[in-house]
Amino acid sequence: MSERYPVVQVRGVYGHLTVRDGLILCFFVRRRYPEIAQAVWLALQTYLRAIPSGSLGWYVDQQGDMQLLDEQGWMHINEKILNRPKAHACHVQLLQFDIGVGGYNFEYDGYQLDSQLLNDEKAACAIAFSLPTEYLLEHGADKVRALALELSRDLPFSSGYASLAFVAPSGQWYSVRRELLPLLERYRGFDLYSLGRTSRVIGTGARGAYWLTFLGQPLLSQLGGLEVLRRELPFPEVSFEPLEGERLLLTLGEWPSPMDIREHIVRPHFRALARLLEPYFPEETNGLTSLLDNRNMGRWLRRFCL
């Protein structure tokens, strides 16, 4: 590893840590959530085995209040993920801390995809796991990549990714978006995510070019398949790993990069992949300085395409 990772700590109006540095591992699945419930539960167990015991201590209940993730809490989460076939959606948030953001978090937005409340053509179930940057530094990039592969194994994803990120579950970064703007401009390799918003509009598309970029069906076929991608991405930094179920993992470099613009390092492999995926980007239009400004999420998602 040749690059240093910045320590990001953005605090809200009451002094609580709202955004921190870390990694996000995220997958989008264009299936009804009862069909993938078992796969989601198994992926969550894989995540729990990989992180320190007790790292997830709280969950958000239906009223939006924090509840202790004790034995009874885990029974509730198990029931919610595995046994809610008649509900129109399944939303789960498991957090490290009850106040302030931690490095370990799990988010799941599952949909029936036939609800009157959603645009069926644009919605997808979404699953996200976060890790603190310290986990990457302690265990190494290969361990994180192996974890991402294990998490993906049973998920019939359309797309997915792993990246350095501004960790802020449930899009809580929006409350400190003005403080984040200079960091967004400087660190192009940090993802800014809001799982609930993205899950409503991504469909079978992709959110961008990332350190680990997972491509499933039908997206991989729409891009022309493995051989076309090998031809379009002839860079030594890019590796290709075919996965079961006509899926593919692209790895863009040995380690994830913060892409500090002050270092003036050119990364044409990110630009090439982003341009291939651009027709399949979701239309995320929430503004970064206000809901009505021109610096919207769509422009930020296309930062590598320019």
C-alpha positions as CSV (number, residue, x, y, z in Angstrom):
1,M,0.0,0.0,0.0
2,S,1.5,3.3,-1.1
3,E,-1.3,5.8,-0.2
4,R,-2.3,7.2,3.1
5,Y,-5.9,7.1,4.2
6,P,-7.4,10.3,5.6
7,V,-9.1,10.4,8.9
8,V,-12.6,11.8,8.4
9,Q,-14.6,13.1,11.3
10,V,-17.6,15.4,10.6
11,R,-19.7,16.4,13.5
12,G,-23.3,17.6,13.6
13,V,-24.9,20.5,15.3
14,Y,-24.9,18.8,18.7
15,G,-21.2,17.6,18.5
16,H,-22.0,14.0,17.7
17,L,-19.9,12.2,15.0
18,T,-22.1,12.2,11.9
19,V,-19.7,11.0,9.2
20,R,-16.5,9.1,9.4
21,D,-14.0,7.4,7.1
22,G,-14.5,3.7,6.3
23,L,-15.5,1.3,3.6
24,I,-18.9,0.3,2.2
25,L,-19.8,-3.0,0.6
26,C,-23.1,-2.7,-1.2
27,F,-25.3,-5.0,-3.4
28,F,-28.4,-4.3,-5.4
29,V,-30.9,-7.1,-6.2
30,R,-33.8,-6.9,-8.6
31,R,-35.9,-9.5,-6.8
32,R,-38.8,-9.4,-4.4
33,Y,-37.5,-9.4,-0.9
34,P,-39.2,-12.6,0.3
35,E,-37.3,-14.4,-2.5
36,I,-33.9,-13.3,-1.2
37,A,-34.6,-13.3,2.6
38,Q,-32.5,-16.4,3.3
39,A,-29.6,-15.1,1.2
40,V,-29.7,-11.7,3.1
41,W,-29.7,-13.4,6.5
42,L,-26.8,-15.7,5.5
43,A,-24.8,-12.6,4.3
44,L,-25.5,-10.9,7.6
45,Q,-24.1,-13.9,9.4
46,T,-21.0,-13.9,7.2
47,Y,-20.5,-10.2,8.1
48,L,-20.9,-10.9,11.8
49,R,-18.3,-13.6,11.7
50,A,-15.8,-11.3,10.0
51,I,-16.1,-8.3,12.4
52,P,-15.3,-8.2,16.2
53,S,-17.9,-9.7,18.4
54,G,-20.5,-7.2,19.7
55,S,-19.7,-4.6,17.0
56,L,-23.4,-4.2,16.2
57,G,-25.1,-3.1,19.4
58,W,-28.3,-1.3,18.3
59,Y,-31.2,-1.4,15.8
60,V,-33.7,1.1,14.7
61,D,-37.3,0.1,15.4
62,Q,-40.4,1.0,13.3
63,Q,-40.9,4.3,15.1
64,G,-37.3,5.3,14.3
65,D,-36.1,4.9,17.9
66,M,-32.9,3.1,18.9
67,Q,-33.2,-0.3,20.6
68,L,-30.6,-2.5,22.2
69,L,-29.5,-5.4,20.0
70,D,-29.6,-8.0,22.7
71,E,-30.9,-11.6,22.4
72,Q,-34.5,-10.4,22.1
73,G,-33.4,-7.8,19.6
74,W,-31.8,-10.4,17.4
75,M,-35.0,-12.5,17.5
76,H,-36.8,-9.5,16.3
77,I,-34.4,-8.9,13.4
78,N,-34.5,-12.6,12.4
79,E,-38.3,-12.5,12.3
80,K,-38.3,-9.2,10.4
81,I,-35.9,-10.4,7.6
82,L,-37.1,-14.0,7.3
83,N,-40.8,-13.9,8.1
84,R,-42.5,-10.9,6.6
85,P,-43.8,-12.1,3.2
86,K,-47.0,-10.0,3.3
87,A,-45.4,-6.6,4.2
88,H,-44.8,-4.3,1.3
89,A,-41.2,-3.6,2.4
90,C,-38.5,-4.7,4.9
91,H,-36.1,-2.1,6.3
92,V,-33.4,-3.0,8.7
93,Q,-30.7,-0.8,10.3
94,L,-28.1,-2.3,12.7
95,L,-25.6,0.1,14.1
96,Q,-22.5,0.1,16.2
97,F,-23.6,3.0,18.4
98,D,-26.9,4.5,19.5
99,I,-25.5,8.1,19.3
100,G,-22.9,9.1,16.7
101,V,-21.8,7.0,13.7
102,G,-19.5,4.0,14.1
103,G,-17.5,2.0,11.6
104,Y,-19.7,-1.1,11.7
105,N,-23.2,-0.9,10.3
106,F,-25.7,-3.0,8.3
107,E,-28.5,-1.7,6.2
108,Y,-31.2,-3.5,4.2
109,D,-34.0,-2.0,2.1
110,G,-36.1,-4.8,0.7
111,Y,-39.2,-4.4,-1.4
112,Q,-42.0,-6.5,-2.9
113,L,-41.5,-4.6,-6.2
114,D,-45.2,-4.9,-6.9
115,S,-46.3,-2.2,-4.4
116,Q,-48.3,0.8,-5.4
117,L,-45.9,2.9,-3.3
118,L,-42.9,2.3,-5.7
119,N,-42.0,2.6,-9.3
120,D,-41.5,-1.1,-10.0
121,E,-39.2,-0.6,-12.9
122,K,-36.7,1.5,-11.0
123,A,-36.6,-0.1,-7.5
124,A,-34.3,-2.8,-6.2
125,C,-33.5,-4.4,-2.9
126,A,-30.3,-3.1,-1.5
127,I,-27.9,-4.5,1.2
128,A,-25.0,-2.6,2.6
129,F,-22.2,-3.5,5.1
130,S,-19.7,-0.9,6.4
131,L,-16.2,-1.3,7.9
132,P,-14.0,1.2,9.6
133,T,-10.7,2.1,7.8
134,E,-8.9,0.5,10.7
135,Y,-10.3,-2.9,9.6
136,L,-8.7,-2.4,6.2
137,L,-5.4,-1.4,7.7
138,E,-5.3,-4.3,10.1
139,H,-6.5,-7.1,7.9
140,G,-5.4,-5.9,4.4
141,A,-7.1,-5.4,1.1
142,D,-7.1,-9.1,0.2
143,K,-9.2,-9.9,3.4
144,V,-11.7,-7.2,2.5
145,R,-11.9,-8.4,-1.1
146,A,-12.4,-12.0,0.2
147,L,-15.2,-10.8,2.5
148,A,-16.9,-9.0,-0.3
149,L,-16.8,-12.1,-2.4
150,E,-18.3,-14.2,0.4
151,L,-21.0,-11.7,1.0
152,S,-21.9,-11.7,-2.7
153,R,-21.9,-15.5,-3.1
154,D,-25.6,-16.2,-2.5
155,L,-27.0,-12.8,-3.5
156,P,-28.4,-12.7,-7.0
157,F,-27.2,-9.2,-7.5
158,S,-27.6,-7.0,-10.6
159,S,-24.6,-4.9,-9.4
160,G,-22.6,-4.1,-6.4
161,Y,-19.4,-2.5,-5.2
162,A,-16.9,-2.0,-2.4
163,S,-15.2,1.3,-1.9
164,L,-13.7,3.7,0.6
165,A,-16.7,5.8,1.8
166,F,-18.0,8.6,3.9
167,V,-19.7,6.3,6.4
168,A,-23.1,7.7,7.4
169,P,-25.9,5.2,7.7
170,S,-29.3,6.1,6.3
171,G,-27.9,9.1,4.4
172,Q,-27.3,11.1,7.6
173,W,-24.5,12.9,5.8
174,Y,-27.2,15.2,4.4
175,S,-27.3,17.2,7.6
176,V,-23.6,18.1,7.3
177,R,-23.5,18.2,3.5
178,R,-21.9,21.7,3.4
179,E,-19.0,20.5,5.6
180,L,-18.6,17.4,3.3
181,L,-18.3,19.4,0.1
182,P,-14.6,20.1,0.4
183,L,-13.9,16.5,1.2
184,L,-16.0,15.3,-1.8
185,E,-14.0,17.6,-4.1
186,R,-10.7,16.4,-2.7
187,Y,-11.2,12.6,-2.3
188,R,-12.8,11.3,-5.5
189,G,-12.3,7.7,-4.3
190,F,-14.7,8.0,-1.4
191,D,-18.2,6.9,-2.0
192,L,-21.2,9.0,-0.7
193,Y,-24.1,6.7,-0.3
194,S,-27.8,6.8,0.7
195,L,-29.1,3.3,0.5
196,G,-32.8,4.1,0.7
197,R,-32.7,6.7,-2.0
198,T,-30.5,4.6,-4.4
199,S,-32.6,1.5,-3.9
200,R,-35.7,3.3,-5.2
201,V,-34.2,4.3,-8.5
202,I,-31.3,1.9,-9.5
203,G,-33.3,-1.0,-10.9
204,T,-30.8,-3.3,-12.7
205,G,-28.3,-0.5,-13.2
206,A,-25.0,0.3,-11.6
207,R,-23.9,3.2,-9.4
208,G,-20.4,3.8,-10.8
209,A,-16.9,2.5,-11.1
210,Y,-15.4,1.4,-7.8
211,W,-12.4,-0.4,-6.4
212,L,-14.5,-3.6,-6.4
213,T,-17.2,-3.5,-9.0
214,F,-19.7,-6.4,-9.2
215,L,-21.7,-7.0,-12.4
216,G,-24.6,-9.4,-12.5
217,Q,-27.5,-10.0,-14.9
218,P,-28.8,-8.5,-17.0
219,L,-26.2,-5.7,-16.7
220,L,-23.2,-7.9,-17.6
221,S,-24.9,-9.0,-20.8
222,Q,-26.0,-5.5,-21.7
223,L,-22.3,-4.5,-21.5
224,G,-21.3,-7.2,-23.9
225,G,-20.0,-9.8,-21.5
226,L,-16.5,-10.6,-20.2
227,E,-14.7,-10.5,-23.5
228,V,-16.0,-7.1,-24.4
229,L,-15.0,-5.8,-21.0
230,R,-11.5,-7.2,-21.4
231,R,-11.1,-5.4,-24.7
232,E,-12.5,-2.1,-23.3
233,L,-10.5,-2.2,-20.1
234,P,-7.0,-3.2,-21.2
235,F,-5.3,-1.8,-18.1
236,P,-2.8,-3.7,-15.9
237,E,-4.6,-2.3,-12.8
238,V,-7.9,-4.1,-13.7
239,S,-8.4,-7.8,-12.9
240,F,-11.4,-9.9,-14.0
241,E,-12.9,-12.7,-11.9
242,P,-15.9,-14.6,-13.4
243,L,-18.4,-15.7,-10.7
244,E,-21.1,-18.3,-10.7
245,G,-24.4,-17.4,-12.3
246,E,-22.9,-15.4,-15.2
247,R,-21.6,-12.7,-12.9
248,L,-18.3,-10.9,-12.7
249,L,-16.0,-9.1,-10.3
250,L,-13.8,-6.3,-11.5
251,T,-10.9,-5.2,-9.2
252,L,-9.5,-1.8,-10.0
253,G,-6.2,-1.9,-8.2
254,E,-4.6,-3.9,-5.4
255,W,-5.8,-1.4,-2.7
256,P,-8.7,1.0,-2.6
257,S,-7.5,4.5,-3.3
258,P,-8.8,7.8,-1.7
259,M,-7.8,9.5,-5.0
260,D,-6.7,12.7,-3.5
261,I,-6.7,15.2,-6.3
262,R,-3.7,17.0,-4.7
263,E,-1.6,14.0,-5.7
264,H,-2.4,14.5,-9.4
265,I,-2.5,10.8,-10.2
266,V,-4.3,9.9,-13.4
267,R,-6.5,6.8,-13.2
268,P,-7.8,6.1,-16.8
269,H,-9.1,2.7,-15.8
270,F,-11.7,4.3,-13.6
271,R,-12.7,6.7,-16.3
272,A,-13.0,3.9,-18.9
273,L,-15.2,1.8,-16.7
274,A,-17.4,4.7,-15.6
275,R,-18.0,5.7,-19.2
276,L,-19.1,2.1,-20.0
277,L,-21.5,2.1,-17.0
278,E,-22.8,5.7,-17.4
279,P,-25.9,4.7,-19.5
280,Y,-26.9,2.5,-16.5
281,F,-26.4,5.0,-13.7
282,P,-29.5,5.8,-11.5
283,E,-31.1,9.2,-11.6
284,E,-30.2,10.3,-8.1
285,T,-31.1,14.0,-8.0
286,N,-30.8,15.0,-4.3
287,G,-28.7,18.1,-4.2
288,L,-25.4,18.2,-2.3
289,T,-25.8,21.8,-1.0
290,S,-29.6,22.0,-1.2
291,L,-32.4,20.0,-2.8
292,L,-32.7,22.5,-5.6
293,D,-29.0,23.3,-6.5
294,N,-27.1,22.3,-9.6
295,R,-24.5,20.3,-7.8
296,N,-26.8,17.3,-7.6
297,M,-25.9,13.6,-7.0
298,G,-26.2,12.8,-10.6
299,R,-23.3,15.1,-11.4
300,W,-21.2,13.7,-8.6
301,L,-21.8,10.1,-9.7
302,R,-20.4,11.1,-13.1
303,R,-17.2,12.5,-11.6
304,F,-15.0,9.9,-13.4
305,C,-16.7,10.3,-16.8
306,L,-15.3,13.7,-17.5
